[in-house]
Amino acid sequence: MAKLLDESIDSFNIQQNVDDTISDMLEVLVSSLLNAFRILTGISDKQIKAAMLKNKLPVILCKSLQGLPDTNNACRYESREMATDCYVH
Amino acid sequence: MERSFATDANSALSSARAIGRLSLSEPMRQLINEDPHNVRDLFRLLVYWSDKFVMMQYTRQDDDASSSSSSHHNNNKNSNNDNPQILLNIILRCAFCLGNLTSSNDSNRKFVVLRFGGDNSMGGILSGLTASYMRENDDSPEKPLLADTLVKLTRLIANICINREAAIGLAVSTGIDSLGSLLMIVIENEKEVRVGVSEA
């Protein structure tokens, strides 16, 4: 599911065109992912989280937010290298 | 022209809901924190939809003044970009998400304010939403959602202010004094509740 989501978002980011099909698919995929936490699937919460971590699901979802405008030129940082310099984990 | 998946309200809400849920867990937050662009994009999402919501509220007021008979939003999927409840849900979840990401990571606090423009826009977002809250009638369906959104936004500001430099940046942000207005609303509401209890 994570792979499908990843490919759908990539496909959109390349085409840069809000396609209702992709939008609907994202909605369904995200609902399924959220429901996975709620519905008794026989898989434990820990296993679901492990699978999501392994597939880097949060990073895939964050990719869907790319391309938003920098309103009022608020963002003074664009280079990843600049950020990495002062980013402490 | 806006070219982002997140400019579609339904898609933005789906992503924000999912990231919000996942950001409750520290290992997931660590994954998001690996690339500061993720925090930047979340913050841009918050700014983008807050601007849309506040502008829409002003436009709606003008529409209300000129025509009271028209319906502002229908159930058509494509019109959800104009649905205030959907927009507020996006803003609420973005603020919640960023609140989680700034709760345990000091770099994110500095990033939001000092690098991603939080000092320019955070006060504006807060004052815009506070003004919307004050304008709404008590029976408006958006009022409780606006209150929840303001709670999440205040929590985000509180988390950011744990870092001294970020706190100083926010303190001089235009509109941040809306926190005082919010506090007055809370005090007034508290007084009304007390009067209601003593009269009963």
Interface residues (C-beta under 8 A of the other chain):
Chain A: I9 F12 N13 Q16 N17 V18 D20 I22 S23 L26 E27 V30 S31 L33 L34 F37 K49 M52 L53 K56 L57 P58 V59 L61 C62 S64 L65 Q66 G67 L68 P69 D70 T71 N72 N73 A74 C75 R76 Y77 R80 A83 T84 C86 Y87 V88 H89
Chain B: E2 R3 S4 F5 A6 T7 D8 N10 S11 A12 S14 S15 R17 A18 I19 R21 L22 S23 S25 P27 M28 Q30 L31 I32 N33 E34 D35 P36 H37 N38 R40 D41 L42 R44 L45 V47 Y48 D51 K77 D106 S107 K110 F111 R115 F116 G117 G118 N120 S121
